[in-house]
Structures are given as structure tokens and as C-alpha cells.
Amino acid sequence: MSQPTGDQPIRNFLYSNSMFLVIGSLLALIWANADGWFSGHSYHNFVHVNLLPFASHGHDAHGLTFHFVVNDVLMALFFAIAAKEVWESILPGGALSNIRTAATPLLATAGGVVGPSVVYIVGALVVGQYAELGNGWAIPCATDIAFSYLIARLIFGNGHPAISFLLLLAIADDAVGLGILAVFYPSGEVNLGWLGLTAAAVASGMAMNRGGVKNFWWYLAIPGVLSWISFYMSGIHAALGLVPIIPTLPHAKRDEGIFAEDGTQTDTLNQFEHWWKEPVELILGLFALVNAGVVMSSVGAGTWLVTLGLFVGKPLGIVAFAYFAVRVLKLELPGGMNLKHVTVIGCIASLGFTVALFVSTAAFPEPGPIQDSVKMGALLSFLAPVTAIIAAKAMGLRLAFLDKRSVA
């Protein structure tokens, strides 16, 4: 039964603006701080409750917790959709398939990883807490693709080349982030022998593809489950478990554009994304609910290191590498763009949030003051739109959302 038309704008607003992620974050913050005020532990008990109190769960000494279900099982679907965007972008016609057009944003992406990680590491050394905090170097390298896309549209307006540039950067950043999580943040003792099961999962997906299987559920149920188990047992973060099987799903031979929403892409890979797109928004709400609950008193050295990495290191790295690409390598920016636009893009890319929160828990898996302090830095990345607007105004760029308001 279809929803009343009056409800549709509200529903669209909630899903298209990632509002479940925002709502989950606010609920977690309020709940965790209310516990602090009343000396309770209900938030911690909710997140870490053992759902199977009479059974242990593999590596997890605490059993099957709500935190594990969300971060390790459900978030696999989020990273699968991220992997889908990366995979399609390198297909013929994809956004990253032509090295001539993708070279500058790819170099900017490299700057967006090097800059914040260097600032974080140097900062940790300066404050003399590298031993305690050094493992969090990758937290400020993240860019939240959904939120940054929304902010870019507000600032530049639909159709501006800076939006495509940002999307290229964010997709490449996703690819780098997946690699960093897999290589540098194992979830347990690494046992690479289990990766043989990953190969078997990929082989089974390819066989299903050649056999004409079009229903994406079969790919999730057989190669997907096998791949997830292999990642979990090998010690690689299980949330990445569906990534290897994404290229095995039947897909178009050419990419039709980033975030295409015209319904023309009906291959299995796009059916998978279209079916899971809205459920993943709900999953992100749950992710925020179980990860964003930090008390305000958690602000510490980790908070400032992540914040400096995001708000100083990331824009500086992106601009410096883009400048090198344009001025030294003589590469080009898209028509209608200059380094002022790149500077604003660097500020927008400071919005790490979702992946930054995820890396926070991967870098510091034990709940406590250090984990909470770096999570607070990830949450503060929500201030990125403010710095981006200030930067745009300072450089004399026109703000699209102000133009719309004046026209209205």
C-alpha cells in the first residue's frame, strides 16, 4: 500500500539527507551524557549487552553484542555499497577510468590522506602521546561521501564541476579507506590461511555470474556469507567481508555516471544498491546510535589531534597536492574550477564522520577515555560545513544556497 503523498516529502528528506545518521548520533550523545549526569550505565549496557548470554562468539570474549551485530555484520552492507561505487567508477566510462581526467582529483585524494595523517602523527609526537594515540593516524583521513556531497550541492549548486571533482575525490578516498582498514586495522590475530575461503567465495560468485544467476540475494547468501566468514576468521575487519564479491555481481560494461537515479541501470549490481540504499540509511542510524555515545568530558588530546588532522591537515593536503598537479605536472582542473574551489572542497572533505567513527573503533577497540576522545574529534567534523562556508566567503565565491534564498 502506497504512502500518503503528504508523507512523501518527509520520507524523502529523511533518507536523502542521511537524517537517520544525525538522529542516531544525537540520541547516542544525549543518552550517554544523561548516564553521566545520573551515574548510570544504561547506554554502555545497551551497546555491549550479550545477545547470546549462554554462548561465546568466536574471537569476541564478550559474546554476541549489539555493537558487534551493527559494526561487523550490518555495516558490511554499507561498505559493500561503497565498494560498488568504487568498482563502477573504474569501469569503462566510469569517473576514475580515464587517468587524464581523474589524475588531479586522484592526486588531491592522496593529499587528503597524507596531510591529515602527518598532522595527526606529528601532533601525537609533540604532545608526547604517540605510544597511546599513534594508532589513530587514519581517523582524520576519512571523508563522508554522503554528507560531503550534500554540503557541496548547497555551496556550489547543482551542476557545478566542483561537485564532480569532490565525488571523484570521495570515491577514491573510499577505496583508500577500505585498503587502510584491511591492512592496518585487523580486528583480531591475523590468520591469512582463511583468505583461501575468500578466493573460494570470489570463484563461486564468478561461477554464478557465468551461469546466468541474476538475483543478487544468491550472491549475498553464498559467496557473500563465505567471504564474510573468511574475513572474520582471518582477523581482517569483518565489515569489509562483502567487498571482494561486489565485482562478481553481473553489471553493466560501462558506467552511466555517479549517483545515477534515473532508473536506467537495471543490472544485478545496481539492483543490489537500489534495494539496500534505504535500509543502509537505517543501518547507519543504528551505527551512530551504538558508536556516537560519548560524554562531553571525553575531550582530550585525541580529540584535538583528530580535529587538527581533519580541519588543517586534510584541506592543506588536498590543496597542496592539487597545486602540485596543476602548477608542476601541468595537469588540469575541470572547466569552471580553480584552486579557490579546491580549497573549499578540502574544507568540505574534512567532514569525516561515519568512516572516521568506524576507524576510531577499529584503531582503539577497547572502550575507554582514548576511544571516546578520538570519537569526539570525529563528531566535531560536523563543523566542516561552517569552515567550508567561511572559506568560500573569504575567497569571494558565490554561495548557491544564499542565491536560492534571495530568489525565493
C-alpha beads as a LAMMPS data file, in Angstrom:
LAMMPS data file: protein, C-alpha beads

408 atoms
407 bonds

1 atom types
1 bond types

-500.0 500.0 xlo xhi
-500.0 500.0 ylo yhi
-500.0 500.0 zlo zhi

Masses

1 110.0

Atoms # bond

1 1 1 0.000 0.000 0.000
2 1 1 1.488 3.350 -1.024
3 1 1 2.118 6.062 1.473
4 1 1 0.003 9.202 1.505
5 1 1 1.505 11.864 -0.684
6 1 1 1.745 14.192 2.306
7 1 1 4.224 11.836 3.966
8 1 1 6.436 11.505 0.893
9 1 1 8.374 14.797 1.259
10 1 1 9.185 13.973 4.895
11 1 1 10.285 10.456 3.979
12 1 1 12.425 11.721 1.101
13 1 1 14.011 14.346 3.345
14 1 1 14.919 11.747 5.984
15 1 1 16.514 9.347 3.506
16 1 1 18.133 11.766 1.064
17 1 1 19.787 13.851 3.798
18 1 1 21.086 10.952 5.941
19 1 1 18.906 12.161 8.792
20 1 1 18.831 8.743 10.479
21 1 1 22.586 9.067 10.982
22 1 1 22.087 12.506 12.529
23 1 1 19.189 11.332 14.723
24 1 1 21.147 8.266 15.892
25 1 1 24.128 10.450 16.777
26 1 1 22.034 12.912 18.772
27 1 1 20.226 10.130 20.646
28 1 1 23.549 8.469 21.484
29 1 1 25.068 11.731 22.738
30 1 1 22.015 12.581 24.863
31 1 1 21.770 9.045 26.265
32 1 1 25.470 8.732 27.109
33 1 1 25.598 12.149 28.763
34 1 1 22.377 11.521 30.693
35 1 1 24.041 8.385 32.060
36 1 1 26.949 10.570 33.133
37 1 1 24.681 13.014 34.912
38 1 1 22.795 10.266 36.750
39 1 1 25.787 7.939 37.289
40 1 1 24.119 5.197 35.262
41 1 1 25.433 2.704 32.735
42 1 1 22.335 2.025 30.643
43 1 1 23.922 3.198 27.361
44 1 1 27.007 1.021 27.814
45 1 1 24.842 -1.919 28.854
46 1 1 22.645 -1.461 25.765
47 1 1 25.587 -1.311 23.358
48 1 1 27.516 -4.191 24.879
49 1 1 24.710 -6.451 26.060
50 1 1 25.376 -10.094 25.239
51 1 1 22.564 -11.201 22.935
52 1 1 23.550 -14.837 23.460
53 1 1 24.478 -14.948 27.160
54 1 1 24.990 -18.715 27.166
55 1 1 27.256 -18.882 24.154
56 1 1 30.611 -17.350 23.316
57 1 1 31.156 -15.821 19.897
58 1 1 34.470 -16.624 18.222
59 1 1 37.110 -14.006 18.931
60 1 1 34.625 -11.882 20.904
61 1 1 35.171 -12.668 24.554
62 1 1 32.087 -10.639 25.438
63 1 1 29.715 -12.689 23.299
64 1 1 27.392 -11.613 20.525
65 1 1 26.775 -7.949 21.354
66 1 1 24.555 -5.365 19.701
67 1 1 27.756 -3.440 18.922
68 1 1 29.165 -6.464 17.070
69 1 1 25.956 -7.058 15.107
70 1 1 25.879 -3.447 13.909
71 1 1 29.605 -2.770 13.348
72 1 1 30.709 -6.143 11.986
73 1 1 27.593 -7.597 10.347
74 1 1 25.211 -4.841 9.253
75 1 1 27.923 -2.342 8.313
76 1 1 29.203 -4.892 5.783
77 1 1 26.297 -3.721 3.606
78 1 1 27.412 -0.083 3.925
79 1 1 30.945 -0.944 2.820
80 1 1 29.542 -3.136 0.036
81 1 1 27.697 -0.131 -1.409
82 1 1 30.869 1.961 -1.049
83 1 1 32.765 -0.769 -2.906
84 1 1 30.064 -0.742 -5.602
85 1 1 30.665 2.967 -6.228
86 1 1 34.431 2.389 -6.411
87 1 1 34.061 -0.616 -8.728
88 1 1 31.721 1.157 -11.171
89 1 1 33.933 4.229 -11.205
90 1 1 36.827 2.240 -12.727
91 1 1 34.712 0.515 -15.401
92 1 1 34.998 1.884 -18.962
93 1 1 33.314 5.276 -18.967
94 1 1 33.499 5.488 -15.195
95 1 1 34.575 8.575 -13.307
96 1 1 38.030 7.176 -12.498
97 1 1 38.550 5.176 -15.705
98 1 1 40.215 7.981 -17.663
99 1 1 43.510 8.807 -15.985
100 1 1 43.706 12.166 -17.797
101 1 1 40.501 13.478 -16.215
102 1 1 40.920 11.648 -12.905
103 1 1 44.607 12.428 -12.310
104 1 1 44.129 15.748 -10.478
105 1 1 41.372 14.560 -8.089
106 1 1 43.330 11.329 -7.500
107 1 1 46.406 13.325 -6.509
108 1 1 44.187 15.539 -4.349
109 1 1 42.895 12.354 -2.699
110 1 1 46.474 11.356 -1.913
111 1 1 46.965 14.754 -0.305
112 1 1 43.772 14.233 1.674
113 1 1 45.316 11.098 3.183
114 1 1 48.921 12.257 3.628
115 1 1 48.050 15.686 5.051
116 1 1 45.821 14.647 7.965
117 1 1 47.883 11.578 8.857
118 1 1 51.096 13.668 9.023
119 1 1 49.409 16.362 11.131
120 1 1 47.998 13.710 13.478
121 1 1 51.292 11.834 13.864
122 1 1 53.363 14.999 14.339
123 1 1 50.814 16.275 16.854
124 1 1 50.947 12.999 18.803
125 1 1 54.745 13.224 18.916
126 1 1 54.660 16.875 20.033
127 1 1 52.304 16.171 22.939
128 1 1 54.337 13.089 23.859
129 1 1 51.420 10.639 23.454
130 1 1 52.384 8.788 20.288
131 1 1 52.502 5.438 22.108
132 1 1 48.935 5.894 23.358
133 1 1 47.378 7.681 20.368
134 1 1 49.586 6.930 17.348
135 1 1 47.391 4.096 16.084
136 1 1 44.630 6.592 15.297
137 1 1 46.540 8.243 12.426
138 1 1 43.967 7.116 9.829
139 1 1 40.908 8.533 11.629
140 1 1 41.144 12.034 10.057
141 1 1 41.830 10.594 6.587
142 1 1 38.144 9.758 6.078
143 1 1 35.599 11.688 4.006
144 1 1 31.887 11.030 4.483
145 1 1 30.744 10.818 0.871
146 1 1 27.008 11.342 1.513
147 1 1 27.303 14.371 3.791
148 1 1 30.093 15.993 1.780
149 1 1 28.012 15.607 -1.385
150 1 1 25.056 17.357 0.289
151 1 1 27.222 20.239 1.511
152 1 1 28.890 20.643 -1.892
153 1 1 25.492 20.958 -3.568
154 1 1 24.460 23.618 -1.052
155 1 1 27.610 25.675 -1.555
156 1 1 28.285 25.272 -5.288
157 1 1 24.796 24.499 -6.647
158 1 1 23.713 21.539 -8.775
159 1 1 25.758 21.002 -11.915
160 1 1 28.891 22.813 -10.759
161 1 1 32.095 20.965 -11.797
162 1 1 33.378 21.204 -8.208
163 1 1 30.719 18.647 -7.188
164 1 1 32.014 16.065 -9.667
165 1 1 35.568 16.790 -8.504
166 1 1 34.532 16.211 -4.883
167 1 1 32.744 12.973 -5.780
168 1 1 35.822 11.680 -7.596
169 1 1 37.913 12.554 -4.561
170 1 1 35.445 10.973 -2.118
171 1 1 35.136 7.741 -4.116
172 1 1 38.910 7.409 -4.371
173 1 1 39.088 8.190 -0.649
174 1 1 36.640 5.337 -0.019
175 1 1 38.911 2.976 -1.935
176 1 1 41.948 4.073 0.084
177 1 1 39.938 3.818 3.305
178 1 1 38.901 0.234 2.548
179 1 1 42.542 -0.658 1.986
180 1 1 43.689 1.064 5.176
181 1 1 41.063 -0.748 7.250
182 1 1 42.002 -4.109 5.758
183 1 1 45.782 -3.707 6.093
184 1 1 46.360 -1.576 9.180
185 1 1 43.396 -2.383 11.429
186 1 1 42.874 -6.122 11.794
187 1 1 40.069 -6.992 14.200
188 1 1 41.965 -9.869 15.778
189 1 1 45.017 -12.068 15.390
190 1 1 45.714 -12.282 11.664
191 1 1 45.385 -15.758 10.161
192 1 1 45.841 -15.366 6.411
193 1 1 45.096 -19.037 5.818
194 1 1 41.403 -18.204 5.989
195 1 1 41.760 -15.955 2.927
196 1 1 41.640 -19.145 0.863
197 1 1 37.935 -19.110 1.675
198 1 1 37.775 -15.579 0.243
199 1 1 39.191 -16.909 -3.016
200 1 1 36.595 -19.679 -2.974
201 1 1 33.856 -17.109 -2.363
202 1 1 35.008 -14.979 -5.313
203 1 1 35.277 -18.071 -7.513
204 1 1 31.741 -19.128 -6.597
205 1 1 30.455 -15.614 -7.379
206 1 1 32.173 -15.674 -10.774
207 1 1 30.728 -19.131 -11.469
208 1 1 27.231 -17.909 -10.589
209 1 1 27.743 -14.927 -12.875
210 1 1 28.811 -17.128 -15.780
211 1 1 25.902 -19.447 -15.001
212 1 1 23.439 -16.612 -15.544
213 1 1 22.359 -16.040 -11.918
214 1 1 20.799 -12.564 -11.829
215 1 1 19.287 -12.401 -8.330
216 1 1 21.666 -10.538 -6.004
217 1 1 20.311 -12.431 -2.963
218 1 1 22.108 -15.590 -4.121
219 1 1 25.389 -13.662 -4.249
220 1 1 24.851 -12.444 -0.678
221 1 1 23.719 -15.841 0.601
222 1 1 26.564 -17.972 -0.799
223 1 1 29.757 -16.074 -1.812
224 1 1 28.830 -13.166 0.470
225 1 1 28.479 -15.314 3.591
226 1 1 31.627 -17.286 2.737
227 1 1 33.624 -14.094 2.216
228 1 1 32.333 -12.544 5.456
229 1 1 33.290 -15.674 7.418
230 1 1 36.746 -15.685 5.836
231 1 1 37.364 -12.069 6.825
232 1 1 36.099 -12.628 10.356
233 1 1 38.200 -15.743 10.894
234 1 1 41.307 -14.266 9.242
235 1 1 41.294 -11.255 11.580
236 1 1 40.581 -8.696 8.823
237 1 1 37.688 -6.458 9.801
238 1 1 34.518 -8.426 9.048
239 1 1 32.662 -5.267 7.935
240 1 1 34.746 -5.454 4.746
241 1 1 33.631 -9.029 4.141
242 1 1 31.299 -8.326 1.202
243 1 1 33.770 -6.126 -0.679
244 1 1 35.514 -8.959 -2.635
245 1 1 32.262 -10.311 -4.071
246 1 1 30.964 -6.978 -5.419
247 1 1 32.852 -7.251 -8.753
248 1 1 31.358 -10.727 -9.311
249 1 1 27.772 -9.448 -9.484
250 1 1 26.503 -9.031 -13.069
251 1 1 26.961 -5.405 -14.028
252 1 1 26.880 -3.047 -16.987
253 1 1 30.022 -2.960 -19.100
254 1 1 30.114 0.813 -18.902
255 1 1 29.421 3.153 -16.010
256 1 1 26.480 5.525 -16.544
257 1 1 27.511 8.167 -14.033
258 1 1 27.958 8.736 -10.329
259 1 1 24.780 8.511 -8.271
260 1 1 22.597 7.867 -11.313
261 1 1 18.990 7.875 -10.160
262 1 1 17.085 7.728 -13.429
263 1 1 16.264 4.034 -13.089
264 1 1 18.029 3.092 -16.354
265 1 1 20.633 0.902 -14.640
266 1 1 18.873 -2.401 -14.073
267 1 1 21.806 -4.825 -13.854
268 1 1 22.198 -7.012 -10.772
269 1 1 24.796 -4.764 -9.166
270 1 1 22.524 -1.732 -9.384
271 1 1 19.517 -3.747 -8.240
272 1 1 21.560 -4.623 -5.160
273 1 1 22.301 -0.944 -4.478
274 1 1 18.747 0.237 -5.163
275 1 1 17.277 -2.399 -2.824
276 1 1 19.726 -1.757 0.017
277 1 1 20.138 2.010 -0.314
278 1 1 17.375 2.935 2.138
279 1 1 17.913 0.017 4.571
280 1 1 21.579 1.062 4.785
281 1 1 20.438 4.548 5.849
282 1 1 18.642 2.864 8.763
283 1 1 21.752 0.783 9.465
284 1 1 23.792 3.999 9.604
285 1 1 21.320 5.310 12.175
286 1 1 21.953 2.212 14.301
287 1 1 25.691 2.588 13.722
288 1 1 25.569 6.135 15.067
289 1 1 23.429 5.031 17.999
290 1 1 25.964 2.417 19.148
291 1 1 29.121 4.413 18.348
292 1 1 28.459 8.117 18.898
293 1 1 27.603 7.890 22.606
294 1 1 30.498 9.795 24.164
295 1 1 30.273 12.128 27.115
296 1 1 31.292 15.743 26.641
297 1 1 34.023 15.361 29.246
298 1 1 35.774 12.941 26.861
299 1 1 37.520 15.827 25.093
300 1 1 41.254 15.193 25.274
301 1 1 44.459 15.069 23.238
302 1 1 42.919 12.545 20.841
303 1 1 40.067 14.946 20.116
304 1 1 42.391 17.758 19.116
305 1 1 44.653 15.502 17.059
306 1 1 41.701 14.218 15.007
307 1 1 40.249 17.728 14.705
308 1 1 43.563 19.223 13.562
309 1 1 44.037 16.373 11.113
310 1 1 40.594 16.929 9.619
311 1 1 40.380 20.729 9.635
312 1 1 44.039 21.589 8.969
313 1 1 45.774 18.546 7.503
314 1 1 43.054 17.500 5.078
315 1 1 42.460 20.874 3.343
316 1 1 46.201 21.621 3.257
317 1 1 46.996 18.204 1.808
318 1 1 44.273 18.407 -0.837
319 1 1 45.228 21.937 -1.909
320 1 1 48.985 21.256 -1.868
321 1 1 48.716 18.108 -3.993
322 1 1 46.225 19.752 -6.384
323 1 1 48.568 22.761 -6.703
324 1 1 51.454 20.376 -7.494
325 1 1 49.311 18.621 -10.099
326 1 1 48.298 21.864 -11.827
327 1 1 51.416 24.008 -11.499
328 1 1 54.205 21.402 -11.670
329 1 1 52.751 18.413 -13.544
330 1 1 50.698 20.726 -15.792
331 1 1 47.541 18.688 -15.264
332 1 1 44.186 20.402 -15.499
333 1 1 41.235 21.172 -13.288
334 1 1 37.732 20.785 -14.770
335 1 1 36.486 23.817 -16.688
336 1 1 34.936 26.401 -14.393
337 1 1 37.163 25.445 -11.477
338 1 1 40.281 26.964 -9.931
339 1 1 42.306 26.416 -6.775
340 1 1 39.838 28.522 -4.765
341 1 1 37.209 25.879 -5.428
342 1 1 39.720 23.173 -4.471
343 1 1 40.302 24.939 -1.149
344 1 1 36.578 24.864 -0.368
345 1 1 36.434 21.210 -1.442
346 1 1 39.258 20.495 1.008
347 1 1 37.211 22.081 3.787
348 1 1 34.098 20.079 2.809
349 1 1 36.163 16.863 2.710
350 1 1 37.011 17.469 6.385
351 1 1 33.577 16.001 7.149
352 1 1 34.777 12.514 8.066
353 1 1 32.007 11.452 10.440
354 1 1 30.768 7.925 9.500
355 1 1 34.047 6.356 8.398
356 1 1 36.012 8.393 10.948
357 1 1 33.816 6.969 13.721
358 1 1 34.276 3.471 12.302
359 1 1 38.066 3.825 12.130
360 1 1 38.025 5.191 15.705
361 1 1 36.580 1.909 16.981
362 1 1 38.920 -0.106 14.745
363 1 1 42.023 1.805 15.890
364 1 1 41.068 1.729 19.584
365 1 1 38.781 -1.297 20.039
366 1 1 38.726 -1.117 23.841
367 1 1 36.038 1.280 25.147
368 1 1 37.521 3.952 27.365
369 1 1 38.857 7.519 27.516
370 1 1 41.132 7.232 24.466
371 1 1 38.428 5.785 22.212
372 1 1 35.939 8.386 23.425
373 1 1 38.387 11.256 22.872
374 1 1 39.058 10.368 19.215
375 1 1 35.353 9.713 18.626
376 1 1 34.682 13.234 19.860
377 1 1 37.070 14.508 17.176
378 1 1 35.161 12.521 14.550
379 1 1 31.887 14.039 15.776
380 1 1 33.358 17.547 15.617
381 1 1 33.880 17.032 11.887
382 1 1 30.219 18.044 11.616
383 1 1 31.577 21.610 11.812
384 1 1 33.132 21.188 8.354
385 1 1 30.224 22.946 6.582
386 1 1 30.895 26.026 8.707
387 1 1 34.580 26.174 7.765
388 1 1 33.706 25.497 4.107
389 1 1 31.206 28.371 4.010
390 1 1 33.700 30.713 5.725
391 1 1 36.406 29.710 3.227
392 1 1 34.066 30.241 0.271
393 1 1 33.041 33.688 1.534
394 1 1 36.662 34.659 2.259
395 1 1 37.671 33.850 -1.329
396 1 1 34.722 35.645 -2.852
397 1 1 32.903 32.580 -4.163
398 1 1 29.143 32.802 -4.602
399 1 1 27.121 30.576 -2.248
400 1 1 24.361 28.768 -4.112
401 1 1 22.063 28.335 -1.106
402 1 1 22.082 32.096 -0.441
403 1 1 21.252 32.778 -4.082
404 1 1 18.261 30.428 -3.887
405 1 1 17.050 32.098 -0.729
406 1 1 17.252 35.554 -2.277
407 1 1 15.423 34.385 -5.406
408 1 1 12.688 32.840 -3.313

Bonds

1 1 1 2
2 1 2 3
3 1 3 4
4 1 4 5
5 1 5 6
6 1 6 7
7 1 7 8
8 1 8 9
9 1 9 10
10 1 10 11
11 1 11 12
12 1 12 13
13 1 13 14
14 1 14 15
15 1 15 16
16 1 16 17
17 1 17 18
18 1 18 19
19 1 19 20
20 1 20 21
21 1 21 22
22 1 22 23
23 1 23 24
24 1 24 25
25 1 25 26
26 1 26 27
27 1 27 28
28 1 28 29
29 1 29 30
30 1 30 31
31 1 31 32
32 1 32 33
33 1 33 34
34 1 34 35
35 1 35 36
36 1 36 37
37 1 37 38
38 1 38 39
39 1 39 40
40 1 40 41
41 1 41 42
42 1 42 43
43 1 43 44
44 1 44 45
45 1 45 46
46 1 46 47
47 1 47 48
48 1 48 49
49 1 49 50
50 1 50 51
51 1 51 52
52 1 52 53
53 1 53 54
54 1 54 55
55 1 55 56
56 1 56 57
57 1 57 58
58 1 58 59
59 1 59 60
60 1 60 61
61 1 61 62
62 1 62 63
63 1 63 64
64 1 64 65
65 1 65 66
66 1 66 67
67 1 67 68
68 1 68 69
69 1 69 70
70 1 70 71
71 1 71 72
72 1 72 73
73 1 73 74
74 1 74 75
75 1 75 76
76 1 76 77
77 1 77 78
78 1 78 79
79 1 79 80
80 1 80 81
81 1 81 82
82 1 82 83
83 1 83 84
84 1 84 85
85 1 85 86
86 1 86 87
87 1 87 88
88 1 88 89
89 1 89 90
90 1 90 91
91 1 91 92
92 1 92 93
93 1 93 94
94 1 94 95
95 1 95 96
96 1 96 97
97 1 97 98
98 1 98 99
99 1 99 100
100 1 100 101
101 1 101 102
102 1 102 103
103 1 103 104
104 1 104 105
105 1 105 106
106 1 106 107
107 1 107 108
108 1 108 109
109 1 109 110
110 1 110 111
111 1 111 112
112 1 112 113
113 1 113 114
114 1 114 115
115 1 115 116
116 1 116 117
117 1 117 118
118 1 118 119
119 1 119 120
120 1 120 121
121 1 121 122
122 1 122 123
123 1 123 124
124 1 124 125
125 1 125 126
126 1 126 127
127 1 127 128
128 1 128 129
129 1 129 130
130 1 130 131
131 1 131 132
132 1 132 133
133 1 133 134
134 1 134 135
135 1 135 136
136 1 136 137
137 1 137 138
138 1 138 139
139 1 139 140
140 1 140 141
141 1 141 142
142 1 142 143
143 1 143 144
144 1 144 145
145 1 145 146
146 1 146 147
147 1 147 148
148 1 148 149
149 1 149 150
150 1 150 151
151 1 151 152
152 1 152 153
153 1 153 154
154 1 154 155
155 1 155 156
156 1 156 157
157 1 157 158
158 1 158 159
159 1 159 160
160 1 160 161
161 1 161 162
162 1 162 163
163 1 163 164
164 1 164 165
165 1 165 166
166 1 166 167
167 1 167 168
168 1 168 169
169 1 169 170
170 1 170 171
171 1 171 172
172 1 172 173
173 1 173 174
174 1 174 175
175 1 175 176
176 1 176 177
177 1 177 178
178 1 178 179
179 1 179 180
180 1 180 181
181 1 181 182
182 1 182 183
183 1 183 184
184 1 184 185
185 1 185 186
186 1 186 187
187 1 187 188
188 1 188 189
189 1 189 190
190 1 190 191
191 1 191 192
192 1 192 193
193 1 193 194
194 1 194 195
195 1 195 196
196 1 196 197
197 1 197 198
198 1 198 199
199 1 199 200
200 1 200 201
201 1 201 202
202 1 202 203
203 1 203 204
204 1 204 205
205 1 205 206
206 1 206 207
207 1 207 208
208 1 208 209
209 1 209 210
210 1 210 211
211 1 211 212
212 1 212 213
213 1 213 214
214 1 214 215
215 1 215 216
216 1 216 217
217 1 217 218
218 1 218 219
219 1 219 220
220 1 220 221
221 1 221 222
222 1 222 223
223 1 223 224
224 1 224 225
225 1 225 226
226 1 226 227
227 1 227 228
228 1 228 229
229 1 229 230
230 1 230 231
231 1 231 232
232 1 232 233
233 1 233 234
234 1 234 235
235 1 235 236
236 1 236 237
237 1 237 238
238 1 238 239
239 1 239 240
240 1 240 241
241 1 241 242
242 1 242 243
243 1 243 244
244 1 244 245
245 1 245 246
246 1 246 247
247 1 247 248
248 1 248 249
249 1 249 250
250 1 250 251
251 1 251 252
252 1 252 253
253 1 253 254
254 1 254 255
255 1 255 256
256 1 256 257
257 1 257 258
258 1 258 259
259 1 259 260
260 1 260 261
261 1 261 262
262 1 262 263
263 1 263 264
264 1 264 265
265 1 265 266
266 1 266 267
267 1 267 268
268 1 268 269
269 1 269 270
270 1 270 271
271 1 271 272
272 1 272 273
273 1 273 274
274 1 274 275
275 1 275 276
276 1 276 277
277 1 277 278
278 1 278 279
279 1 279 280
280 1 280 281
281 1 281 282
282 1 282 283
283 1 283 284
284 1 284 285
285 1 285 286
286 1 286 287
287 1 287 288
288 1 288 289
289 1 289 290
290 1 290 291
291 1 291 292
292 1 292 293
293 1 293 294
294 1 294 295
295 1 295 296
296 1 296 297
297 1 297 298
298 1 298 299
299 1 299 300
300 1 300 301
301 1 301 302
302 1 302 303
303 1 303 304
304 1 304 305
305 1 305 306
306 1 306 307
307 1 307 308
308 1 308 309
309 1 309 310
310 1 310 311
311 1 311 312
312 1 312 313
313 1 313 314
314 1 314 315
315 1 315 316
316 1 316 317
317 1 317 318
318 1 318 319
319 1 319 320
320 1 320 321
321 1 321 322
322 1 322 323
323 1 323 324
324 1 324 325
325 1 325 326
326 1 326 327
327 1 327 328
328 1 328 329
329 1 329 330
330 1 330 331
331 1 331 332
332 1 332 333
333 1 333 334
334 1 334 335
335 1 335 336
336 1 336 337
337 1 337 338
338 1 338 339
339 1 339 340
340 1 340 341
341 1 341 342
342 1 342 343
343 1 343 344
344 1 344 345
345 1 345 346
346 1 346 347
347 1 347 348
348 1 348 349
349 1 349 350
350 1 350 351
351 1 351 352
352 1 352 353
353 1 353 354
354 1 354 355
355 1 355 356
356 1 356 357
357 1 357 358
358 1 358 359
359 1 359 360
360 1 360 361
361 1 361 362
362 1 362 363
363 1 363 364
364 1 364 365
365 1 365 366
366 1 366 367
367 1 367 368
368 1 368 369
369 1 369 370
370 1 370 371
371 1 371 372
372 1 372 373
373 1 373 374
374 1 374 375
375 1 375 376
376 1 376 377
377 1 377 378
378 1 378 379
379 1 379 380
380 1 380 381
381 1 381 382
382 1 382 383
383 1 383 384
384 1 384 385
385 1 385 386
386 1 386 387
387 1 387 388
388 1 388 389
389 1 389 390
390 1 390 391
391 1 391 392
392 1 392 393
393 1 393 394
394 1 394 395
395 1 395 396
396 1 396 397
397 1 397 398
398 1 398 399
399 1 399 400
400 1 400 401
401 1 401 402
402 1 402 403
403 1 403 404
404 1 404 405
405 1 405 406
406 1 406 407
407 1 407 408
